[in-house]
Amino acid sequence: MPLIINKEMPVYKKFKEKRPESLVTEASNQGGKVIKLLIFNLMKNKVEAEEQFLRCLSNTKYTISVEFLRQTTYESPNDKEYLEEFYLSLDDVRDRYFDAMIITGAPLDQLSFEDVFYWDEVCSILDWSKTNVKSVFHSCWGALAGLYHDF
C-alpha cells in the first residue's frame, strides 16, 4: 500500500522513479485509515536507512504516513542541514500522537549507554513515547537502548 512522505525528501524522488505506486498524497486517501508512523533514525547513513525502512513498509496492506525524528543534543557534521530540513525534533512532536514508532540502530555498541552524547535525549524520547505512541518497535541498538532504559 502507499506511503505518505515529504515530497521534498530525496527518498521520495527515488520512490517516485522506481516505485510510484508506493506513494500517495493525504488528499487522495481520505477514505481509509492512515497509520501515523514516526521513525527515530539513529543510523549513520540516514538516506540509506530511510529507503530500507520505507521499502519494507511499502509492502504492507496499510497506508502509512511517515515522519522522521532526530536528536538535537548531537549534530552530525555530515548531515546537519538535511536533518534540520526533513526531520522533526522532540519539541516538534511533543503534543502529537502516533500509532507507531521505530527506533533504529546506531553504531554505538562499544559504548556504555551513559557515554552516548545524546543518551539523556534518547531517554526523554523513550519516556515521551510511553504516552504518545501506541506501539514502539526497537531495531538493533535501539532495542538494546530500550531494554536498558526500561529494565
N, C-alpha and C positions, 0 to 999 in steps of 0.2 A: 504494500500500500504506500501511498505517498508520504513524503516528509515535507514539513513546513520549516524552512530555514531562511536566514537572512540572505537576500538576493545579492548582496554586495560581497559576500564571503567567497574566497577562491574556490572552496569546496562546492559551492552552489554551481559555479561555472563548469566545474568538472562533471557534476551530475547532469547538468543540462545538456552537455555534449554527449556523454556516454549513456546516461540513463534518464532521459527526460520524463519517462513515465513515473519516476520515483518522486517527482516534485509536484507540489500543489500550492496554491495560494489560499490564504484564510477565506477569502470571499467565495472561492469555488467549492468549499467544503462545509457550507453552513448546515447541511442536513445531518451529518454524522458526528459522533463523539470524537473529539480530538484529545489525545493524550498529551499532557504538558510535561516535557522532559527537560531536566537541567543536567548538563554534563560538566562536572568539575574536572577539567582536563589538566592533569599534572604531568603529562608526558612531555619529554624534551622536544620532540618534533610535533608541534601542535597540529599542523595541517594534515600530516600523515595519519595521526591518531583520529582526527575528525573524520577523515574519509573512511577509515577502517570501521569505526563505530557506526557511522551513518550507513555504510554498505550493509552491515548486519541488520540494522533497524529497518531498512527499506524492504527487507524480505519478510516482514511481519504482515499480518492482516489488518493492522491498525493504521490510522493516520496519526502521525506524531509530530507535534510542534517542538522543535529542539532549540534550546538556547544553551550558551556556554558560560561557565563561571570560572573566574580566575582569582588567584590570591593577590592581595595588594601589598603585603608586607615583604614580598620578594619580587624584584623586577628582573626578568630575564633580559640580558643585554641584546640578545638576538631578535626578540620579537616584541619588544615593549609597545611599539606603536600598533602592531597588529592586535595585541591583547586589549589595548585601550579602545580600539575601534570596534572590535567584534565580540568581546567578552564582557560580561557583567561582573560587578563586584558583589560581595555580600550586602553592602549597603543598598545596592540597586534592587535586590530581590527580597530584602528583609521582611517586607509586608506582603509578599506574594506567596502563593501556594502552588505546589507542583504534584502531579500524580506520581512522578518517579524522578530519581536522580541516580546518575552513575558517577562514582568517584574512581578515576583511573589510577594507573600505576605511575611511578616515578623512579628514576634510578637512585634510590636512597637506601637500599637495603644494607649498606655497610655503615650507616649512621644510626645512633640511637635516636629515638623519636624526639627527645628533648633537644638534640643537636641540629635538627632541621630548622632552618631560619624561620620558616613560617608555620611551625608546629602549633603555636597558640591560635593562629588563624584557622588552621585545619580543625582544631578542637571547637572553635566557635562555629564553624560551618557544620560540623557534625552535630553539635548541640542544637543549632537552628533547624537542622533537618528533622529532628525528632517531633517538632510541632508544625512544620510547614511542608513536609513531603510525606506522601503515603507510603512509598516503598523506596529503599535505597539499595543499590547494587554496588558492591565494592569489588574492584578489579585489581589484581596484582598487589603493589604496595598499598593501594587504597584499602584492600582487605586487611592487611596487617595493621594499618593505621586505625581502622575501625575497631578491630578486635582489641588492640592495645588501649585505645581510648575508652571503650566500654567495659573492658574486663581487667 
